Amino acid sequence: MDGYNLIGISHRDLKKKRDALIDALIEYGKTRGHDITVVFDGWKTGEAQEQKLVVGGVKIIYSRIGDKADAVIKRLLSSHRREWIVVTSDRAIADHAWSTGSIPISSEDFLNAIERYALFLSDGKEEENEYYDHRRKGNPRQLSRKEKAVRRALQKL
């Protein structure tokens, strides 16, 4: 997942927001048992080499100076051919994910899934799983192949 895509970049204290995201992902990963990798841009202020850390079971990658997180995510998807759930709102990353057999989930849908899961844990009640209200041509009662894949991935979250 693209870390700055999830939290945005217009914050007074970007480091604090980034740390809060990492903490939330650690807790989410512990309760759900998912392998989580988050990639942050280092292309403007990064190090000469790509930085990789594992904190609380979450793999954190900072791209090297001159590289964007997008390039690192594309490289990971291409080199480790398996069905990943890719959290991004970047169309180019989403298209690349589909082409490598992975399923892209928008940042907004992922954050909603985390919030629903937190509510489920706190209330003990599961909410209705309505994810999309897409308008498209064709039979409105039948989801496209991509919409079905996204729905399955969201149910795993």
C-alpha angles and dihedrals in degrees: 000000000000104000099201090045087060099046101027123228103252100093130121092227106031093171091056092049091047091050091049090053091050091050091050091049091050091054092044092048092050094051098041100034095227125149104239128196120181123189124202127193115253096165095115104031104012132120126268090256130044110264120222124187136167114213120176091340094308116118110222121194125188111195116233121257109286093026126096125217088246091066092049092049092049090049092050092049093049097044098044103047106199136107105285125179101229117200110207142121091206111112094209091054091046091051091048090049092054091048092054095048096260129124121238119213121191117246089240093054091048093050090048090051091052091048092048090050092049090049090048091054094046097043099032088226127111117225126223113275103233109146111159143038098181119168113215143141122271133041106352092206094058122073121219120248091257093048090051091050092049091048091051091049092049090052089056090055 
